[in-house]
Structure formats: C-alpha cells, structure tokens
Amino acid sequence: MLGPLEILDGVRNVVPTAPKPRQVIALLLMRRNTLVQTSELIDELWESDPPASAMTTLQTYVYKLRKILSARHAQEILFTRPGGYTLAVPDECVDLHRFEAEADAGKSLLKNGDAAGAAEALRRSLALWRGSALVDVVPGALLSSYVTRLEESRERTLDLRIEADLKLGRHQELISELKSLVLSRPLHENVHASLMIALHRSGRRHEALEVYQVLRRSMIDNLGLEPGKELRALHHALLSEASVGAPYENQRQPVVIEHQQAAVTLPEARDIAVPSPRTMSPVLRPTASHMPVPAQLPPDIADFTGREAIVDQAATVLAGGGEGARPPTATAVAVISGMPGVGKSALAVHMARTIRSFFQDGQLYADLRGSLGTGSDPAEALHGFLRALGIAESEIPADLDERSKLFRSTTVGRRLLILLDDVSSLADVRSLLPGDPQCSVIITSRRRLHGLGGAWNINLDTMDTAEGRELLSRIIGSARVKREGHAADQLMETVGGLPLAVRCIGGRLGGSPGLSLSCLALQLTCSDKLLDELRLGDLDVRSRYDLSYEGLGRVEQSVFRLLSILPPERFTVESVVELLGSDSRSVERLLQRFVDSHLINIVEWEDDGAHYAFPELTRVYARERLLDTLSRDGLPQDGGRDPLGESALSGEEAAADRPSRRTLPTAVWTDRQRC
C-alpha cells in the first residue's frame, strides 16, 4: 500500500485494473480484519450521489474480488458480515504494518539515546515506500483521509531519521538531501531547521542564516506569519553565536568583538569570556548581512479601490526611479496628505505592499498619532526601528539625536521601505529618515508638510462618483448598485465621495439586505444630523473631524465655524473679510492654514484671486459646530454683543473693530441671527 496498490501472488500483481474495484479493495485493506460497512463503501465510491443500483453494483465488485482472491488462496479471506464486509489478512503480510512497526521501534531507540540503532530502524521503515501511498488509486473522501494520515506519518518518520543522523554527525551527507526537501516542503519549519543545523556544523553559517531568511519571507508572503519560537531561537543562536543546545552542539565559530578602539577576532571556543575594563565596552553585534529582515507593514484591505494612477507611479518614484527622478544620493520620499477620512493610511499601506518586493532588507512601520495632539515621540519610533534591525537594547542611546545618527548608520547599505503614518510636523520626520539612498519613505499627514525638498507630494482628494460606486459595489455587491444606479450616485453626492463615509454607508447596507439604496439616500438627504447617520461601530466620520478641529486655535475654530454661513459653492477672501470685519491679509493667512489642513479647498484661481469651497461633509461639520456654539451661548440680541464675533477676533485681533450690526452687511447679520 506504500506506493502503487499491489496484492502479490508470487511476483504477480492480481489487483483489478478497474478504478472502483481498486477503491473497494484499498479501503478493505486499510481497514483489514475489521468490519467495513456497506454505507462506507458506497460513500467512498459515489460520495453524495450514489446511483439507484449502488448496492447491486457494490455486490458485483465484491463478488469479482472474492473470485480473484479465492482462486489464489486455499481459504476464504473476504467475508460478508451483517451490514458490511471484512478482509482477513495477517498484519505481517502488509507493508503498512511493517512500516509502522519499524518506525515505532526507531522512535523508541532515539528516545532512549541509541541514535545509531534508531537511524537504521527508521531507514528500514522508509525503504518500504515505493512512492506516494495508494498512488494509482483514485480515492474518495474516506480513502483520502487515510492517505493523508499515511503521508504525515512518513514525514514524521523522515524527520526522526534526519534527527538521528544529525546526532551521529552525518551533517555533510545530509545537506544535499535537505536542500531537496526544502524545495518540496517550502514552509516546513523542521526541515529548514535541520538544514540550518547541518550547514552550521559544516562551517557554512552564512548559508544557514540565509535559509532562515528565505523561509521567513516565504511564510510572511504566503501565510502572514513569522517562524515559530523554536526556529527563531535557533536563528538567534546562530546569529549571536550563543550556545544553541541539544540537538545542536556547543561548537563556536569565530566572533568579532567590537569596542570603541579596536576589533579583535577570537579563535574558535566553547565559551567566550571577554574582559570589560573601564576603558573598553565590548558588544556582540551581527554583521549587516546577518541582520534581521523586519516586515512590519500593516495588512492591506481586501476591497481597496481606485487611486490607480498614484499606485502605478509608486514603483517608478519609490522603488526604482526614472532617469533624473532624484539624485543618486537622496532618499525617495512620498508625502500623502488629505482631509479626515479620505483614505491616506489605506493608500500608504496599499502602495507599500505593492512595492515591498523591491525592498529585500525589510519594511519598517510607525504610527506617530499626530492627529491626536499627543503623538508618539520620534525617539520611541527610533527605538522600535533599531531593535527591529537587530541592535541590542544596551547599544541604543537615550538622546534623540544620537538615536537618529545610529539609525542612519544602521541603514547604510540596506534597502528598506519605511512607512510613517499620521505625522504632525516635519520635526517628527527628519530624525526618522534613513541614511541610504536605496531606502524609501512613505509619510501620511493631515497637513501639507512644506519644506521637505524633493518629496513626491500627493494631495489626496475624495473619490469621484465612479470610484465611490466601485467601492460600494465591493462592499455590498455589484448587483445592488447596478439595480439602483441613480440612488448610488445620489449617495456619493451626499457624502462628497469621502471613502470613510462610503464605508459607513456600505456597512449599513450590508447589515440590512432589505434596505434599498434609494431609501437610505432619502434618509441621509432629509437628516438634520447627517454625521449621526455616518457612524457605524469604529467607523465614525465626526470623530475624525473632531481631531482636526481640536488641533485648531481658538480664533481658527471660530472662523472655521463662521465660514459655514457663506454660500456652499464657493467664496473669496473678500466675502470672508466682509463676514468677519477683519483685514484681507489676516484672512488670507487663516484661509491658507485651512487649505494646508485640508479643511477647505482652492477650487479656482481668477483675476480677483483664489476661490475657496468646503468639501461637502466638512461644511456639514462646520455648520454643526456653529449651531452647537449658538445653542450653548445663546443668540445675540439687538444692541447686545455678538458672542461669535467676540470669540472670532479675540487675542491678537481684539484691538481691531469687532463685527457688529453696524459693521457687517445686513444680509450676513440676518443669516447669523437665523442660525
């Protein structure tokens, strides 16, 4: 059974050639000397769709098998029992039994310390295999499970034989066999560990470390997993030249000891004791070729939609660069900025995962949480990067500048991709830039980051109607979107194509299959609190705007609220000056800060200057904040002071004339009263 199915009469194989009788005899042999139920045989032959004549056909197969076996055997060995059949065959006549007996004996000998006896017994058991189990039988569900069990048992036995050979010092003889095995079992950790040990014991430690890196990359790419604890421990032991323990020997390779003034190569030794005088601080550090390869990128989203032109350009700008794209000494940097909820982080991760194969030395990731106001310290991000690149804790300086210098030194000669998410300012970025032009950096920020020379600045806008519909189709299915195309377009218009809002809509529709797109579109259009409708679990449009709003100063918050009074299509500096009663230069500075924060957009330039407009949901949020302020502070009375005007021009602008009923146009004052 350990290969092609054979029932031997002398040297002649008497197994029938027809496929289904071979299935029957194979299952009877696998369950020899026990009852195999008729229902099991029928399920094996025809699975869930047996013909009406299944019982009669099965009886015909059994009759023919009994006739073949009886002609070559003095006694009956295939018996009909109530409910099924039994094939009576002595265990010693079956190769499967002999394999299991030899394998059990070898396992026991290895456990008791007899590596030589174990190797011989395990080698005898494996020699019984003539190919894959039942290789010429077309198995059904039941036989497939037995075949899988046999192949797993064969692999375990092979692993034990390799372990026994390693204990016997046959590492050089094993290398070629193990190299073949890792090709056929590319994700099998035990085989890779055995090859690493054999290479290490043969004085080929650099190859052993490369075996680990190849396996690690394959596991991350195919499974999204890191190697197991035992394999990581073996890799670390080889990397640091520490004692690796049984079944690995304590033999040590030469170690380079670095200190402030010299580098000394020590001879091979079992235990290394290095004196540490006060003038010398020795450290063990792996060479660059043996450094870990971090893979820290967050997972991509399965339904990522749109942005094709940007993603296509990423490989050219960040991973290879066209001719003249940047000096050969400069690190490529992409800065993605945009309004809250526009998908900056999603695009950055998708871009990074698209081009990560170009960065064979790894990918680093840090979320600086700049939009929260109390973001992560760049020193903490540097600490994580340095540890991921193999720098020992004791070698990492406390000072930010020193950490940055060490990071630049460590990245020289390496091709790394670094993703810095949610950056608040250039000050956070500069200390995190690598030291090699082969590296590339992707940055996301809610603000435009001016001053980073040569960067690829991506001002991410909302989705157009087609992209928004495509994203909605991927969330709820294209059939519903095609059926109500006009309603889908209306939904995109209502939320201004903001990806986060589209996901909220998709989540609501996906959770309510009976809810039509037209019904939801009408509900959103008529809602007095549109942002309340765009909240679903962790998806909350308002909370994203809250972070940007709270990052504004008091004057900026007041002006931001008041801008929602202006016509939604577009407005100019002059209309804002008229609204606020301030001077044009101050207004221009304020509007530019809002543009840099992606809270308003410049939609057109004309002779009279820039024309501005709110993104749809940003205007909704600003109007909501205005109404909340009026509700909290009360409406201004005739002859009374205007609380919004006072707050809008407090601080440095308090000395200017405050807007009042006398200084503001009547229409503007009336609009404010109505609010």
Number of C-alpha atoms within 10 A of each C-alpha: 23 23 16 14 21 18 17 10 12 7 7 9 11 16 18 18 10 10 13 19 20 22 23 22 22 20 21 22 21 17 15 20 18 14 18 22 15 17 12 13 23 19 16 21 24 14 13 9 10 13 11 8 8 16 15 10 13 17 12 13 19 18 12 13 19 16 13 14 18 14 10 10 10 8 9 13 15 22 15 13 12 9 10 15 20 19 22 17 14 10 12 10 10 17 16 19 15 16 23 18 15 21 27 17 17 28 22 14 19 22 11 10 12 16 22 16 17 27 26 15 23 28 19 16 26 19 11 16 17 13 12 15 22 23 15 16 20 13 22 17 12 15 20 15 11 17 19 12 12 19 14 12 15 21 13 15 23 19 16 21 26 25 21 26 20 23 20 13 14 16 22 15 13 17 18 11 12 21 16 11 15 20 11 10 13 15 18 15 19 17 21 24 22 24 27 27 24 26 22 23 21 16 12 13 20 15 14 24 22 15 19 22 19 13 20 24 20 17 18 13 13 10 10 12 12 16 19 10 9 12 18 15 13 20 24 15 14 23 21 15 19 17 16 19 10 8 12 16 15 15 15 19 18 11 18 17 16 16 15 10 9 9 11 10 10 13 12 12 13 13 11 13 7 10 9 11 8 6 9 13 13 18 16 15 18 17 11 14 13 18 19 21 20 20 22 16 20 16 11 17 11 8 12 14 18 16 14 9 8 13 17 13 13 20 18 14 18 25 21 15 16 11 8 7 13 15 12 12 10 14 19 25 22 21 24 25 27 23 27 25 22 20 21 25 23 18 22 23 19 20 21 27 16 15 18 20 14 17 19 15 23 23 25 22 21 23 16 23 17 22 20 16 12 10 15 17 13 21 20 15 19 21 20 15 21 22 15 19 20 19 21 13 10 7 13 16 15 11 9 16 12 14 22 23 16 19 23 17 13 19 21 16 15 20 20 26 30 26 25 24 22 24 25 22 15 13 10 19 17 12 20 22 21 26 21 21 19 23 27 25 24 24 24 28 26 26 26 22 21 11 8 14 7 14 19 16 16 16 17 19 19 19 22 15 17 14 17 26 23 18 22 27 18 15 17 19 14 14 10 16 20 13 12 13 15 14 19 25 20 19 25 25 16 18 25 20 25 25 24 21 28 23 21 21 26 21 19 18 19 15 11 10 10 8 12 16 23 17 11 19 21 14 13 21 15 10 12 11 13 19 19 13 18 22 20 16 8 8 16 19 24 20 15 16 19 15 15 19 20 13 16 15 9 16 17 19 18 22 24 26 22 21 23 20 18 18 11 15 12 16 18 18 20 16 15 21 17 17 23 25 20 19 14 16 11 12 18 17 11 16 24 15 17 18 20 20 23 24 26 22 21 17 13 11 10 7 5 9 11 16 16 20 23 24 21 17 21 23 21 19 22 24 19 18 20 24 14 13 16 17 11 9 12 11 18 14 9 9 9 10 15 22 14 22 18 17 17 24 23 16 11 8 14 12 9 12 12 22 22 18 16 10 14 17 14 12 10 16 18 12 11 18 14 8 13
